[in-house]
Amino acid sequence: MTQNAVPHRALITGCTMVATLMQALDSTIANVALPYMQGSLATTSDQITWVLTSYVIAAAIMTAPVGWLAARFGRKNLFIVTLAGFTLTSMMCGAAQSLEQMVLFRLLQGMCGAALVPLSQATLLDIYPAERRAAAMAIWGIGVMVGPILGPTLGGFLTEHYSWRWVFYVNLPFGALAIAGLMAFMPAEDSNDTMRFDWTGFAVLALGIGSLQLMLDRGGNQDWFSSREIITEAVLAGLGLYLFVVHMFTAEQPFLPPAIFRDRNFTAAVLMMFLIGIVLLASSALLAPYLQNLSSYPVETAGYAMAPRGIGTVVAMMIAGRLGTRVDQRKLMGVGMLLLSWSLYDMSLWTPDVSGQRLLLTIVVQGFALGIVFNPLTVLSFATLAPQFRGDAAALLSLFRNIGAAIGVSVTAFSLAQLTQVSHADLAAAITPFNRLLQSGAAGHLLNPATPGGAALLEAAIHREALIIAYNDDYRLMMLATLAPLLLLPLMRRGGNRAKQGQGALPPGPPPRGSGPLEPITLRVVGRGG
């Protein structure tokens, strides 16, 4: 079956998009419901964060072997099983009666959900011809990019008007429809019963990724490297990732083929996806508390204020999808990175009384910039890559994006706390008995540090100003981080004729694993060429 002859392409696209959106939403939809879960499950504020941490760790660990699992059991079979597992475990999370149950069910949900995004991407790449892949990746990217943005908004609405349990129950009808659609319309692929799983490679990778995620999630609460726990996790993370790289390049059959990194476009795209991931969630993670704590926005209003970011992303995805075959994708990415840098620079100049019009414009531009970068980046990463590597490539892109997002959130949260302390000390140094502003008038009366009430008001004012300065510095740091991916653009190629035909350069040696029946002509050429 050729790509142009795939029946029910629109229905398959719809089902894969539902799966993508479900997984993307669940990465952030539970965030705003944590205080309600804490009361219902009778836990502390530190314990309830395991509801998020358990999902993130399980999803990160299980993302890497998705390509191998799809090749071994067939992409359709794996897609249906993991989507059914994700839907079932979502219901179990909603029905959890204790913290132990919730953490266990979230672990299972993360294990099942890890495969949904890379499987959706690989499926769309296979069922669409090369000239329509930019549009297909635009549709897919909407779910990946908009899901985490709209997650807090939808989660806040469901929690406030219904119950935190509906944050998980909402997956049932959509999951059931997507499963039925995939079973009925998605083309089946052959499985490879002769493949053996690389347990050594998976074990050391799981050790590295799991330890890294724990270090990033708990570092802020444990005062980072002053804690033995964080030092231990850092050592285990470095050891696990080092052993995995060595094993991948020396083992006979690693579950991640090292030949995938011979493609220059893909290697550069992985690095760029990691850098984009740092800003993707960190910027929104900072914006929500800024609006609530400094600008005094209600929780629901803050969620609605962030929604235009998703609108900008959708518009950019559609534009990039239409321009994909006419404009050099690298130019689109360059424009997007510059717009993203400008939006972060503008946010570094904000004060809590920022006007609604300026806030709206900046957030829309930021969402537009992310969309105009993400779509061409996804297309270029597969432009010259051999088709049989698509499953592994999609999994690796998702993995690096998630790791980048985790690092971005942790680093910005840590730097926010540190910069707040530094700014607080600098501002407090000016509070002396010789400060004329505190010697007379209303300010001298209300903010008199010699009185308990004045000292408290003065401390609150200093802390607020220090926090504003720290937020501005954090956004300025992110602005600098967005300029680094521009250096990778010259390393990427447009793809040439082979990319237009949907065929990447094949590595020497025996035919790689994991090709499906959607491209039998390519497989025959590979087999004869040896």
Secondary structure, 3 states (H helix, E strand, C coil): CCHHHCCCHHHHHHHHHHHHHHHHHHCCCCHHHHHHHHHHHCCCHHHHCHHHHHHHHHHHHHHCCHHHHHHHHCHHHHHHHHHHHHHHHHHHHHCCCCHHHHHHHHHHHHHHHCCHHHHHHHHHHHHCCHHHHHHHHHHHHHHHHHHHHHHHHHHHHHHHHCCCCHHHHCHHHHHHHHHHHHHHHCCCCCCCCCCCCCHHHHHHHHHHHHHHHHHHHHCCCCCHHHCHHHHHHHHHHHHHHHHHHHHHHHCCCCCCCHHHHHCHHHHHHHHHHHHHHHHHHHHHHHHHHHHHHHCCCCHHHHHHHHHHHHHHHHHHHHHHHHHCCCCCHHHHHHHHHHHHHHHHHHHCCCCCCCCHHHHHHHHHHHHHHHHHHHHHHHHHHHHCECHHHHHHHHHHHHHHHHHHHHHHHHHHHHHHHHHHHHHHHHHHCCCCCCCHHHCCHHHHHHCCCCCHHHHHHHHHHHHHHHHHHHHHHHHHHHHHHHHHHHHHHHHCCCCHHHHHCCCCECCCCCCCCCCCCCCHHHHHHHHHHC
